[in-house]
Amino acid sequence: MRRILPATFAMFAGALLLAACGSSTSSGVVVSGTPSLSLSVPLTSVGCTTNDTCYAVGTTGVDSRVTTAAQYSDSGHAWHAVAAPPAPLSSITASSCWSTGCLFGGTNENGADLLWSVADHGSVTTVASPALGAGVLSISCYATATCTVLDQGADGSARLSATTNAGATWSTPTVIHFAAPSDGSSGSPATALGFTALSGSCLSSLNCVVAGSWNATGTVSVEITEDGGVTWMPGAATTWTSLSDLRCQSNWCVARAVGSGGQGVLVTSSTDGESWTTPSSQDGHSLQSLACVSVHRCAAITENGGPSSRLAISSKKAWSDVTLRYVPNALVSIACGDQVCAAVSAQSVVSIGV
């Protein structure tokens, strides 16, 4: 029997890094990872409710006897296993939560949308997905059981669909017209003359911000809709080559952007995505994945590579490193609730307060 190592839990408060000065600092906190509860299924994604229940899920990606795993923790305490549906040859890559539950999304064995729902410490269940979807890109939940999915359609277009019942039913997908392949070809827009959607965040079923890259330039632009994707307003044109982990709330947005140098940096907007600011320094941190409680509090995976994986929390003037113990694999996903963030690697989970 494996010995479960307790997770050291530390609470932090900090302001989002808006202007850099000084260098990276150590928080002096050592956080111990806890082994995952599944012996055979690697954890791949995590989501945290606004009430600080975090769900970690995983898929093997192969057709094996056991293909999935799921577990939850309340407020950074002990983890408990919950049942998850079989999902051979599938992947889970996106999540978003409300006060009592979460939606997870990815791609199933047929290359179509895969959506899971979980709430109130219950079992993970497979729910309906938008018609003719070919993979979930991002999920935004903004009220109880009410979420919008950004996915790729079977024709290669990017689409928005909404649910008000945790995925039991979905609105008819609205194709993002500026994101459709302009030459009419099928397949991914990355191989056509179009726009590859990368990440999206919605404040409601009508108000969304979507970022992606134009095939012609290879750089990211941000587009804004106030009518559920029927019409779009151009936001910022950037020199970034990628943008992920986009989250908008009220009139602010945060995201992880990658520039030509390959370093992942935190970027912010106080204008609903119309204009963006990159802090002049990120204290040497290259962000691999970002999660924010609000514009004032964020946590990030700052390195990949087995034992060298790190966590950092943001403060007004610097990122503070958190020392990890008993995390033998690279961290792959991070999410935050209201006071707690959780990160997962294939074989372990870490909880930390922000």
VEXVO-234908 format. One line per field, with one value per residue (C-alpha): x, y, z; residue number from 1; residue in three letters. Coordinates in pm, whole numbers, plus 32768, in hexadecimal, padded with zeros to 4 digits. Layout:
N
u: (X|...) $
v: (Y|...) $
w: (Z|...) $
num: (NUM|...) $
residuo: (ALA|...) $
This chain:
354
u: (8000|8081|80BB|7FF6|80CD|800C|7FF4|8078|7F7C|7FDD|7F04|7F79|7EEE|7F8C|7F4D|7F74|80C4|807A|81D0|830C|841C|850E|855E|84BE|8496|8461|8326|83D8|82B8|82EC|81BC|81B0|80FC|8009|8014|7EE7|7DE6|7DFD|7F1A|7EE8|7E4E|7F19|7E6D|7E54|7D68|7CE3|7BC6|7B63|7A0C|79DD|7996|7AF4|7AA0|7BA4|7B73|7C9C|7C5B|7D29|7D1D|7E17|7DE9|7DEC|7CED|7D3D|7C75|7C6D|7C6E|7C0C|7C33|7BA0|7BC8|7B67|7BDE|7B2A|7BF0|7D40|7D01|7D00|7CB3|7B9B|7B5F|7A22|79AE|79F6|7961|7A34|7AD7|7BCA|7CAD|7C31|7CC9|7C51|7CF7|7C09|7B3B|7A68|7995|787D|7833|77DD|7856|7931|7932|7A60|7A95|7B72|7B64|7AD3|7B45|7A8F|7B32|79F0|79A8|79B8|7914|7904|7839|786E|77C8|7795|78A0|77DF|7857|78E0|77E8|77FC|7706|768A|776C|772D|76CD|77E8|78FE|7A62|7B09|7AD3|7BC9|7B56|7A30|79A8|78AF|7817|76E4|7662|7671|7683|77AC|7824|7906|79F9|7A33|7A9E|7994|79B4|79EF|7B14|7A55|7A5E|790E|7860|774E|76A1|75F9|7523|750B|7673|7684|753E|74DF|7596|7537|756A|76DB|7725|7841|7941|7944|7A93|7B24|7A9D|7B92|7B7A|7BC0|7A9C|7B78|7B31|7C18|7CD5|7CEB|7E5D|7E80|7D95|7D8C|7CE0|7CEF|7D48|7C88|7D69|7CAB|7B6B|7ABF|7953|78A5|774F|76BB|76D5|781E|7958|7AC5|7B72|7CE4|7D86|7E8F|7E6C|7F0E|7F96|8058|8082|8039|7F1D|7DF7|7CD9|7B6F|7A40|78CD|77A3|7696|7704|77EA|7706|77E0|7941|7A0E|7B86|7C4C|7DC3|7EB4|7FED|8143|80FE|810F|8020|7F27|7E88|7DE5|7D11|7C28|7B4C|7A78|79C4|7A9A|7BE9|7C95|7DD1|7E82|7FC8|806D|819D|8277|8378|8477|83A4|8377|821F|81BD|8091|7FCE|7EAD|7D93|7CB5|7BE9|7B32|7C4A|7C5C|7DBE|7EBF|7FE8|8117|81D8|8332|83CD|8350|8471|8501|83CF|8358|81F0|8183|801D|7F5E|7E2A|7D9C|7CA4|7C76|7D40|7DF0|7E50|7EF0|7FB6|8088|814B|8298|836A|8337|842C|83F2|847C|84C7|8355|8307|81E1|81E0|80E6|80D2|80FE|8101|8274|82EE|829A|82D4|8350|82B4|839A|82FF|8348|82D1|8269|8329|828B|825D|8126|8034|7EFF|7EA0|7D55|7CDC|7B9E|7B64|7C79|7D1A|7DD7|7E2C|7F2D|7F59|8068|8038|8067|802F|7F57|7FB9|7ED7|7F38|7E81|7E8C) $
v: (8000|8158|824C|838D|84BC|85DD|871C|884B|8960|8ACD|8BFF|8D2D|8E79|8F47|903C|8FE4|9038|9171|9218|915F|91DD|9114|8FA7|8E5B|8E0F|8CD2|8CBE|8BD8|8AE3|8973|88BC|8741|8694|857C|8441|841D|8319|825F|816F|814C|828E|83D0|8510|860B|8725|87D3|88C3|8978|89FC|8B54|8A9D|8A05|889E|882F|870A|8660|857A|84AC|83CC|82CC|832D|81BD|80A3|7FF5|7F43|807E|81C1|82D8|8354|846B|84F0|8623|86F1|87F4|892B|8885|8763|85EB|8568|846E|8396|83B3|82E1|8352|82C7|81F7|82C5|81FB|82B6|8401|8537|8641|8793|88A3|88F1|89FC|89FD|8AAA|8AA2|8930|8884|887F|882F|8786|8774|86D6|85E1|8481|834A|83B9|8510|85B8|8695|85E7|8690|861C|86B1|8686|872C|8708|85FA|8514|8439|84CD|849B|84C2|85CA|863E|870B|880E|8772|8715|8789|8716|876D|885C|897F|8A34|8A4D|8B7C|8B51|8C93|8C24|8AE3|89CF|8AE1|8AD9|8B24|8A39|8AA5|897A|891F|88AD|8784|8878|891A|8A4F|8AD8|8AE3|8B57|8A8B|8AC7|89EF|8A4D|88EF|8876|87E4|8724|87F7|88F6|8A1A|89FA|8A46|8BA3|8B9C|8CAD|8D31|8DDD|8C8F|8BB7|8B44|8C53|8B69|8A85|8958|8860|8809|88E1|8A55|8A33|8985|8A72|8BE6|8C45|8C71|8B6A|8BA4|8B6D|8BD6|8C84|8D14|8D78|8E53|8DDF|8D29|8E73|8F10|8E52|8E94|8DA3|8D9C|8CEA|8D01|8D5E|8C69|8D85|8E29|8D1E|8E21|8E38|8F23|8F4A|8F6E|8FD7|8F8A|9017|8F4C|8DE5|8DD8|8E62|8F96|8FDF|9110|910C|9122|9128|90BC|9037|8FAB|8E76|8D20|8C79|8CCF|8BE5|8BDD|8D0C|8D7E|8EB4|8F3B|9089|9169|90BC|8F94|8ED1|8DCD|8D1D|8D96|8D13|8DFD|8DBC|8D63|8C40|8CBC|8CA6|8DF0|8E77|8F7F|9052|9127|9220|9266|911C|90A3|91D6|922A|9166|91A9|90CB|910B|918E|9069|8F19|8EE2|8DD3|8CF6|8C47|8BEE|8A97|8AB3|8BC7|8BD5|8D0C|8D38|8EA1|8FB4|8FD3|8E68|8D68|8C27|8B8C|8A59|8AF6|89D3|887D|8762|865F|86B5|881B|8873|89A9|8A74|8BED|8CE5|8E4D|8F79|90ED|9101|8FA0|8E36|8D63|8C00|8AE2|89BC|886D|871B|85C2|8631|8539|859B|86E5|87A6|87B5|8874|897B|8A15|8AFE|8B20|8C46|8C0B|8AC9|8A5E|88F9|8876|8715|8640|84E4|8449|855A|867F|87C1|88BA|8A1C|8B4F|8C9A) $
w: (8000|7FAB|80C3|8089|80CC|8167|80A0|8154|8125|8128|80F8|8037|7FC6|7EB6|7DA0|7C34|7B9E|7AD5|7AD6|7B20|7BFD|7CC8|7C97|7CDC|7E4D|7F10|7FE1|80D6|80BA|8070|7FEA|7FDC|7EC3|7F08|7E30|7D4C|7DAB|7C61|7C23|7AAE|7A27|7A15|7A83|7967|79D0|7B06|7B4D|7C8D|7CED|7D83|7ECC|7EBB|7E63|7D66|7C78|7BD2|7AAB|79BD|788D|7810|76A4|7644|7635|777B|7887|795D|7895|7986|7AEB|7BBE|7D20|7DE9|7F0E|7FE2|803E|8009|80F6|80B5|7F59|7F1A|7DE9|7D1A|7BF7|7A92|7950|7862|7751|767C|758D|761B|76B6|77AB|7779|77F8|792D|79D0|7B0B|7BC7|7D3D|7D5A|7C1F|7AEB|7979|78DD|7768|7662|7542|7539|747F|7344|733D|73B4|74E1|7631|775C|78C4|79E1|7B56|7C82|7DF9|7E24|7D3B|7C21|7AE1|79C6|784E|77D8|7686|75A8|7499|734C|725D|7341|7304|744D|7571|757E|76B8|77A9|7864|7981|7A06|7ACD|7B6B|7A64|7959|786F|770F|764C|753E|745C|72FF|720D|7127|7009|70BB|712D|728F|7341|747E|752A|7679|7781|78AC|793E|7966|780B|77FC|76CC|75F5|751A|73A4|7369|72E8|71EF|7228|70C7|70DC|714C|7030|6F23|6E1B|6CF7|6D51|6D98|6EA8|6FC5|70B9|706D|70B5|6F66|6EAF|6E6E|6FAF|7122|7225|7368|7495|75CC|7632|7762|7788|788A|780F|76E6|7626|7697|7637|75E9|74FA|74A6|7385|727B|710E|7022|6F4C|7066|7172|7280|7378|735C|7452|73E5|74B6|7491|754D|7499|74CA|739E|7290|7261|72D3|7329|72F5|7433|7449|7338|73E1|739A|746E|73CC|74C1|75D1|76D0|7827|77CD|78E2|78E1|79FC|7A09|792A|7960|78BE|7909|7833|77EB|76AC|75F3|7529|741C|7527|759E|7703|779F|7843|78FC|783A|78B7|782C|78DE|77A6|7767|7687|75A7|7618|76DE|77C0|77ED|792E|78DC|7994|7A0B|7AFA|7A1E|7A33|78F9|793E|78C8|7946|79F8|7AD9|7B7E|7C98|7C2F|7B90|7CE0|7D23|7C3C|7C50|7B3E|7ADD|7A88|7A11|797B|7988|7A96|7BED|7B82|7B62|7C2A|7CA0|7CCF|7D58|7CEA|7DC8|7D82|7D31|7CF2|7CC2|7DF7|7DC2|7E82|7EC4|7E6B|7F07|7E9A|7D3C|7C62|7B16|7A60|7AC4|79A1|7A14|7B17|7B83|7C94|7D5E|7E47|7F46|7ECC|7D96|7D32|7C3D|7BB9|7B23|7A9C|7BF4|7CF4|7D62|7E12|7EC7|7F21|7F99|7EE1) $
num: (1|2|3|4|5|6|7|8|9|10|11|12|13|14|15|16|17|18|19|20|21|22|23|24|25|26|27|28|29|30|31|32|33|34|35|36|37|38|39|40|41|42|43|44|45|46|47|48|49|50|51|52|53|54|55|56|57|58|59|60|61|62|63|64|65|66|67|68|69|70|71|72|73|74|75|76|77|78|79|80|81|82|83|84|85|86|87|88|89|90|91|92|93|94|95|96|97|98|99|100|101|102|103|104|105|106|107|108|109|110|111|112|113|114|115|116|117|118|119|120|121|122|123|124|125|126|127|128|129|130|131|132|133|134|135|136|137|138|139|140|141|142|143|144|145|146|147|148|149|150|151|152|153|154|155|156|157|158|159|160|161|162|163|164|165|166|167|168|169|170|171|172|173|174|175|176|177|178|179|180|181|182|183|184|185|186|187|188|189|190|191|192|193|194|195|196|197|198|199|200|201|202|203|204|205|206|207|208|209|210|211|212|213|214|215|216|217|218|219|220|221|222|223|224|225|226|227|228|229|230|231|232|233|234|235|236|237|238|239|240|241|242|243|244|245|246|247|248|249|250|251|252|253|254|255|256|257|258|259|260|261|262|263|264|265|266|267|268|269|270|271|272|273|274|275|276|277|278|279|280|281|282|283|284|285|286|287|288|289|290|291|292|293|294|295|296|297|298|299|300|301|302|303|304|305|306|307|308|309|310|311|312|313|314|315|316|317|318|319|320|321|322|323|324|325|326|327|328|329|330|331|332|333|334|335|336|337|338|339|340|341|342|343|344|345|346|347|348|349|350|351|352|353|354) $
residuo: (MET|ARG|ARG|ILE|LEU|PRO|ALA|THR|PHE|ALA|MET|PHE|ALA|GLY|ALA|LEU|LEU|LEU|ALA|ALA|CYS|GLY|SER|SER|THR|SER|SER|GLY|VAL|VAL|VAL|SER|GLY|THR|PRO|SER|LEU|SER|LEU|SER|VAL|PRO|LEU|THR|SER|VAL|GLY|CYS|THR|THR|ASN|ASP|THR|CYS|TYR|ALA|VAL|GLY|THR|THR|GLY|VAL|ASP|SER|ARG|VAL|THR|THR|ALA|ALA|GLN|TYR|SER|ASP|SER|GLY|HIS|ALA|TRP|HIS|ALA|VAL|ALA|ALA|PRO|PRO|ALA|PRO|LEU|SER|SER|ILE|THR|ALA|SER|SER|CYS|TRP|SER|THR|GLY|CYS|LEU|PHE|GLY|GLY|THR|ASN|GLU|ASN|GLY|ALA|ASP|LEU|LEU|TRP|SER|VAL|ALA|ASP|HIS|GLY|SER|VAL|THR|THR|VAL|ALA|SER|PRO|ALA|LEU|GLY|ALA|GLY|VAL|LEU|SER|ILE|SER|CYS|TYR|ALA|THR|ALA|THR|CYS|THR|VAL|LEU|ASP|GLN|GLY|ALA|ASP|GLY|SER|ALA|ARG|LEU|SER|ALA|THR|THR|ASN|ALA|GLY|ALA|THR|TRP|SER|THR|PRO|THR|VAL|ILE|HIS|PHE|ALA|ALA|PRO|SER|ASP|GLY|SER|SER|GLY|SER|PRO|ALA|THR|ALA|LEU|GLY|PHE|THR|ALA|LEU|SER|GLY|SER|CYS|LEU|SER|SER|LEU|ASN|CYS|VAL|VAL|ALA|GLY|SER|TRP|ASN|ALA|THR|GLY|THR|VAL|SER|VAL|GLU|ILE|THR|GLU|ASP|GLY|GLY|VAL|THR|TRP|MET|PRO|GLY|ALA|ALA|THR|THR|TRP|THR|SER|LEU|SER|ASP|LEU|ARG|CYS|GLN|SER|ASN|TRP|CYS|VAL|ALA|ARG|ALA|VAL|GLY|SER|GLY|GLY|GLN|GLY|VAL|LEU|VAL|THR|SER|SER|THR|ASP|GLY|GLU|SER|TRP|THR|THR|PRO|SER|SER|GLN|ASP|GLY|HIS|SER|LEU|GLN|SER|LEU|ALA|CYS|VAL|SER|VAL|HIS|ARG|CYS|ALA|ALA|ILE|THR|GLU|ASN|GLY|GLY|PRO|SER|SER|ARG|LEU|ALA|ILE|SER|SER|LYS|LYS|ALA|TRP|SER|ASP|VAL|THR|LEU|ARG|TYR|VAL|PRO|ASN|ALA|LEU|VAL|SER|ILE|ALA|CYS|GLY|ASP|GLN|VAL|CYS|ALA|ALA|VAL|SER|ALA|GLN|SER|VAL|VAL|SER|ILE|GLY|VAL) $
